[in-house]
Structures are given as structure tokens and as C-alpha cells.
Amino acid sequence: MSLAVGIDLQPFGEVEDSLRQFGERYTRLLYTTAELKELSSEPHLAARDLAMIFAAKEAVMKVLRPSDDIPSWLEIEVLRGTERSASIALSGVAAQLALRQGISDIAVSLGVARECAAATAVAQKSNSGGMRSR
């Protein structure tokens, strides 16, 4: 068995800029309906939450280490629990990558510092079975 670790930082301002520039097109390409459902109606807080979700997706992508098959951002779903924790549901190519690598679960920790979201993802890899898909 081995561990796979991914980490990412996402500035809130970059998300705010993308929301202003691309609007719904940005959110449709990167976030699932479930992820968008719980957002604050206050723009800065919504951008903070979206930055945390995106940082978690990027950290998970680093755990999966895709080479030829690149998952869609929508295939990595961040199901937020408490304010600083989340669980991950994979589908499609992302789920296939996890299965091939023997990843059965991915733990994610979320955080914020000043104007930046942070996420760390850790997965234990084995040779038997993979992560459940949604």
C-alpha cells in the first residue's frame, strides 16, 4: 500500500473574476448542481466557497495523476460536510482512474487564509478494488 497526496491553493479573486467574466458558463463547466446548491447569495462568500471546491477538485486531480484520460471537473464532486471538511464522489473517467490505482477513498481537508482557499487530498492506494462511483 502507498499514499497519494495532492494539494492546491485557489485565490478568491480569480474565482470572482471568472464569475464576472464568464458567469454561468464558468460554473456549468466546473461545478455540479449539488455543489452549486449550497452557495451563499453574497457574491464574496459564494466565490470563497467555489474557490474551496475548486481547490479540492484540483487536489483530487493531483491524487489521481491522470496522463492520457483526463477527467472532467464535473466527474469530481465535492460533497461538503462541515465548513472545513468534505467527501468526494467520483464518476466517469475519474472513477476509472481511482479503480485502476486501487484508491478506495479520498480524504479532503479544506481551509482558508486571507483571500485564498486551500485543499489537501489524501488517498490510500492498494491493489484490490477502487473507489465507489456515484
PASEBA-1860 file (N, C-alpha, C; in nm, 3 decimals):
! residues 134
1> MSLAVGID> 0.083/-0.119/0.000/0.000/0.000/0.000/0.087/0.124/0.000 ~ 0.034/0.229/-0.062/0.104/0.356/-0.064/0.002/0.469/-0.054 ~ 0.052/0.588/-0.030/-0.034/0.706/-0.022/-0.015/0.793/-0.144 ~ -0.122/0.860/-0.183/-0.115/0.963/-0.286/-0.168/1.090/-0.222 ~ -0.095/1.200/-0.240/-0.131/1.327/-0.178/-0.137/1.436/-0.285 ~ -0.237/1.521/-0.275/-0.248/1.637/-0.363/-0.284/1.758/-0.281 ~ -0.235/1.873/-0.320/-0.265/1.998/-0.251/-0.287/2.107/-0.354 ~ -0.373/2.204/-0.322/-0.395/2.315/-0.413/-0.437/2.439/-0.336
9> LQPFGEVE> -0.401/2.554/-0.392/-0.443/2.685/-0.342/-0.520/2.755/-0.452 ~ -0.629/2.821/-0.417/-0.709/2.894/-0.515/-0.749/3.030/-0.460 ~ -0.695/3.139/-0.516/-0.733/3.273/-0.471/-0.880/3.304/-0.499 ~ -0.949/3.364/-0.401/-1.089/3.401/-0.419/-1.105/3.496/-0.537 ~ -1.011/3.589/-0.552/-1.019/3.690/-0.657/-1.024/3.631/-0.796 ~ -0.950/3.521/-0.819/-0.954/3.456/-0.951/-1.092/3.400/-0.980 ~ -1.156/3.345/-0.877/-1.291/3.292/-0.895/-1.389/3.407/-0.919 ~ -1.377/3.515/-0.843/-1.464/3.631/-0.863/-1.448/3.686/-1.005
17> DSLRQFGE> -1.325/3.696/-1.052/-1.300/3.743/-1.189/-1.365/3.652/-1.292 ~ -1.351/3.521/-1.274/-1.411/3.425/-1.367/-1.563/3.433/-1.366 ~ -1.621/3.452/-1.248/-1.766/3.465/-1.238/-1.814/3.591/-1.312 ~ -1.741/3.701/-1.295/-1.778/3.825/-1.364/-1.763/3.811/-1.515 ~ -1.652/3.750/-1.557/-1.622/3.742/-1.699/-1.707/3.637/-1.773 ~ -1.726/3.519/-1.711/-1.791/3.408/-1.780/-1.927/3.369/-1.723 ~ -1.958/3.412/-1.602/-2.089/3.385/-1.541/-2.124/3.239/-1.534 ~ -2.244/3.206/-1.580/-2.296/3.069/-1.572/-2.213/2.971/-1.654
25> RYTRLLYT> -2.151/3.017/-1.759/-2.066/2.928/-1.840/-1.952/2.871/-1.753 ~ -1.894/2.956/-1.670/-1.787/2.913/-1.579/-1.839/2.808/-1.480 ~ -1.950/2.836/-1.416/-2.000/2.743/-1.314/-2.045/2.611/-1.375 ~ -2.107/2.614/-1.494/-2.154/2.491/-1.559/-2.041/2.397/-1.597 ~ -1.924/2.453/-1.631/-1.811/2.370/-1.673/-1.734/2.309/-1.556 ~ -1.743/2.372/-1.439/-1.658/2.331/-1.328/-1.730/2.271/-1.207 ~ -1.857/2.305/-1.189/-1.926/2.269/-1.065/-2.055/2.194/-1.092 ~ -2.082/2.091/-1.010/-2.205/2.014/-1.025/-2.322/2.091/-0.963
33> TAELKELS> -2.442/2.047/-0.996/-2.563/2.108/-0.940/-2.561/2.101/-0.788 ~ -2.521/1.988/-0.733/-2.515/1.972/-0.588/-2.416/2.069/-0.525 ~ -2.303/2.090/-0.591/-2.202/2.183/-0.538/-2.254/2.327/-0.538 ~ -2.330/2.362/-0.640/-2.381/2.499/-0.653/-2.502/2.525/-0.563 ~ -2.567/2.420/-0.521/-2.691/2.430/-0.444/-2.674/2.503/-0.311 ~ -2.562/2.484/-0.245/-2.544/2.537/-0.110/-2.470/2.671/-0.104 ~ -2.452/2.738/-0.216/-2.374/2.862/-0.217/-2.448/2.976/-0.150 ~ -2.372/3.065/-0.091/-2.426/3.187/-0.033/-2.476/3.280/-0.143
41> SEPHLAAR> -2.575/3.360/-0.113/-2.623/3.459/-0.210/-2.531/3.583/-0.211 ~ -2.443/3.593/-0.113/-2.348/3.705/-0.108/-2.230/3.671/-0.197 ~ -2.201/3.752/-0.300/-2.101/3.716/-0.402/-1.963/3.680/-0.347 ~ -1.910/3.753/-0.249/-1.776/3.723/-0.200/-1.775/3.587/-0.128 ~ -1.880/3.558/-0.051/-1.887/3.428/0.018/-1.907/3.314/-0.081 ~ -1.986/3.338/-0.186/-2.003/3.236/-0.290/-1.870/3.209/-0.360 ~ -1.795/3.315/-0.389/-1.663/3.298/-0.453/-1.568/3.222/-0.361 ~ -1.575/3.250/-0.231/-1.491/3.177/-0.134/-1.525/3.028/-0.138
49> DLAMIFAA> -1.654/2.996/-0.134/-1.695/2.855/-0.136/-1.656/2.786/-0.266 ~ -1.676/2.855/-0.378/-1.637/2.798/-0.507/-1.486/2.777/-0.515 ~ -1.409/2.868/-0.457/-1.263/2.853/-0.454/-1.224/2.729/-0.373 ~ -1.292/2.707/-0.259/-1.262/2.588/-0.179/-1.296/2.460/-0.256 ~ -1.410/2.460/-0.325/-1.450/2.342/-0.402/-1.350/2.318/-0.515 ~ -1.312/2.425/-0.585/-1.217/2.407/-0.695/-1.081/2.358/-0.644 ~ -1.035/2.414/-0.532/-0.907/2.369/-0.475/-0.915/2.220/-0.440 ~ -1.029/2.176/-0.388/-1.046/2.034/-0.355/-1.043/1.948/-0.482
57> KEAVMKVL> -1.111/1.993/-0.588/-1.110/1.919/-0.714/-0.968/1.908/-0.769 ~ -0.895/2.017/-0.765/-0.757/2.017/-0.816/-0.668/1.926/-0.732 ~ -0.686/1.927/-0.599/-0.608/1.838/-0.512/-0.639/1.692/-0.544 ~ -0.767/1.661/-0.568/-0.805/1.524/-0.605/-0.746/1.487/-0.740 ~ -0.748/1.580/-0.833/-0.688/1.554/-0.965/-0.540/1.517/-0.949 ~ -0.471/1.584/-0.858/-0.330/1.552/-0.835/-0.314/1.414/-0.773 ~ -0.409/1.372/-0.692/-0.406/1.236/-0.635/-0.426/1.134/-0.746 ~ -0.517/1.161/-0.839/-0.548/1.067/-0.947/-0.437/1.061/-1.052
65> RPSDDIPS> -0.359/1.165/-1.064/-0.246/1.172/-1.158/-0.282/1.120/-1.299 ~ -0.379/1.183/-1.362/-0.416/1.136/-1.497/-0.305/1.164/-1.598 ~ -0.295/1.079/-1.697/-0.197/1.103/-1.804/-0.270/1.115/-1.937 ~ -0.324/1.005/-1.988/-0.395/1.010/-2.115/-0.543/1.046/-2.098 ~ -0.609/0.981/-2.005/-0.750/1.007/-1.979/-0.762/1.116/-1.873 ~ -0.813/1.233/-1.912/-0.827/1.345/-1.820/-0.975/1.357/-1.780 ~ -1.004/1.345/-1.650/-1.143/1.357/-1.607/-1.197/1.499/-1.627 ~ -1.326/1.506/-1.645/-1.396/1.635/-1.644/-1.401/1.683/-1.500
73> WLEIEVLR> -1.406/1.815/-1.481/-1.419/1.869/-1.345/-1.551/1.823/-1.283 ~ -1.651/1.795/-1.364/-1.781/1.752/-1.313/-1.778/1.608/-1.263 ~ -1.675/1.532/-1.299/-1.662/1.393/-1.254/-1.599/1.382/-1.116 ~ -1.555/1.494/-1.063/-1.503/1.501/-0.925/-1.600/1.591/-0.850 ~ -1.683/1.531/-0.766/-1.784/1.609/-0.694/-1.744/1.621/-0.548 ~ -1.746/1.744/-0.499/-1.708/1.774/-0.362/-1.837/1.790/-0.281 ~ -1.859/1.697/-0.192/-1.979/1.697/-0.108/-1.938/1.751/0.029 ~ -1.972/1.877/0.052/-1.926/1.943/0.174/-2.002/1.894/0.295
81> GTERSASI> -1.924/1.866/0.401/-1.981/1.826/0.529/-1.980/1.947/0.620 ~ -1.878/1.954/0.703/-1.861/2.073/0.786/-1.792/2.179/0.702 ~ -1.772/2.295/0.759/-1.712/2.405/0.683/-1.573/2.372/0.631 ~ -1.500/2.286/0.697/-1.362/2.259/0.657/-1.337/2.114/0.617 ~ -1.442/2.039/0.596/-1.423/1.901/0.550/-1.521/1.871/0.439 ~ -1.490/1.770/0.364/-1.576/1.730/0.253/-1.550/1.584/0.221 ~ -1.644/1.525/0.149/-1.620/1.392/0.094/-1.622/1.406/-0.057 ~ -1.569/1.307/-0.122/-1.551/1.311/-0.267/-1.630/1.198/-0.331
89> ALSGVAAQ> -1.703/1.230/-0.437/-1.771/1.129/-0.519/-1.714/1.140/-0.660 ~ -1.670/1.027/-0.713/-1.613/1.024/-0.847/-1.706/0.953/-0.943 ~ -1.702/0.995/-1.068/-1.778/0.927/-1.173/-1.693/0.927/-1.299 ~ -1.739/0.856/-1.400/-1.673/0.857/-1.531/-1.526/0.821/-1.526 ~ -1.447/0.899/-1.599/-1.303/0.876/-1.609/-1.236/0.885/-1.472 ~ -1.280/0.978/-1.388/-1.220/0.993/-1.255/-1.237/0.865/-1.174 ~ -1.357/0.806/-1.179/-1.381/0.681/-1.106/-1.297/0.567/-1.163 ~ -1.282/0.564/-1.295/-1.200/0.461/-1.358/-1.053/0.472/-1.317
97> LALRQGIS> -1.002/0.595/-1.312/-0.864/0.616/-1.268/-0.845/0.567/-1.124 ~ -0.938/0.601/-1.037/-0.929/0.557/-0.897/-0.932/0.405/-0.889 ~ -1.021/0.343/-0.964/-1.032/0.197/-0.963/-0.902/0.132/-1.009 ~ -0.846/0.181/-1.119/-0.721/0.124/-1.171/-0.606/0.138/-1.073 ~ -0.608/0.244/-0.992/-0.500/0.267/-0.897/-0.526/0.206/-0.760 ~ -0.643/0.142/-0.742/-0.675/0.080/-0.614/-0.708/0.182/-0.506 ~ -0.761/0.297/-0.545/-0.800/0.400/-0.448/-0.943/0.373/-0.407 ~ -0.964/0.349/-0.278/-1.099/0.319/-0.231/-1.165/0.438/-0.164
105> DIAVSLGV> -1.087/0.536/-0.123/-1.143/0.653/-0.057/-1.042/0.767/-0.067 ~ -1.093/0.889/-0.075/-1.008/1.007/-0.076/-1.056/1.099/0.035 ~ -0.966/1.132/0.127/-0.997/1.225/0.234/-0.953/1.365/0.191 ~ -1.038/1.464/0.220/-1.009/1.602/0.180/-1.024/1.693/0.300 ~ -0.928/1.783/0.315/-0.933/1.887/0.418/-0.932/2.022/0.348 ~ -1.020/2.112/0.390/-1.033/2.244/0.329/-0.991/2.352/0.428 ~ -0.942/2.464/0.375/-0.907/2.575/0.461/-0.907/2.706/0.386 ~ -0.906/2.814/0.460/-0.896/2.947/0.401/-0.794/3.028/0.479
113> ARECAAAT> -0.724/3.114/0.408/-0.628/3.206/0.470/-0.633/3.336/0.391 ~ -0.670/3.442/0.458/-0.685/3.572/0.393/-0.777/3.560/0.272 ~ -0.723/3.568/0.154/-0.804/3.567/0.032/-0.776/3.446/-0.055 ~ -0.749/3.331/0.009/-0.712/3.212/-0.067/-0.772/3.087/-0.001 ~ -0.823/2.996/-0.082/-0.871/2.867/-0.034/-0.760/2.764/-0.051 ~ -0.757/2.668/0.040/-0.658/2.561/0.034/-0.729/2.427/0.050 ~ -0.678/2.325/-0.016/-0.732/2.190/-0.001/-0.618/2.090/-0.009 ~ -0.629/1.988/0.073/-0.538/1.875/0.069/-0.620/1.748/0.054
121> AVAQKSNS> -0.578/1.663/-0.038/-0.644/1.535/-0.060/-0.543/1.424/-0.036 ~ -0.587/1.319/0.033/-0.501/1.204/0.061/-0.579/1.078/0.031 ~ -0.514/0.985/-0.039/-0.576/0.857/-0.072/-0.478/0.745/-0.044 ~ -0.531/0.636/0.007/-0.451/0.516/0.023/-0.472/0.430/-0.099 ~ -0.363/0.382/-0.156/-0.369/0.302/-0.279/-0.336/0.157/-0.244 ~ -0.415/0.065/-0.300/-0.387/-0.078/-0.282/-0.407/-0.146/-0.417 ~ -0.386/-0.274/-0.419/-0.403/-0.347/-0.543/-0.542/-0.410/-0.556 ~ -0.625/-0.393/-0.453/-0.756/-0.459/-0.457/-0.868/-0.356/-0.458
129> GGMRSR> -0.940/-0.351/-0.567/-1.059/-0.268/-0.574/-1.032/-0.121/-0.574 ~ -1.131/-0.043/-0.606/-1.117/0.101/-0.611/-1.232/0.170/-0.545 ~ -1.234/0.300/-0.562/-1.333/0.388/-0.500/-1.471/0.366/-0.562 ~ -1.573/0.379/-0.478/-1.711/0.368/-0.529/-1.742/0.488/-0.615 ~ -1.818/0.467/-0.718/-1.862/0.579/-0.802/-2.002/0.620/-0.760 ~ -2.043/0.738/-0.806/-2.178/0.785/-0.770/-2.276/0.749/-0.876
END
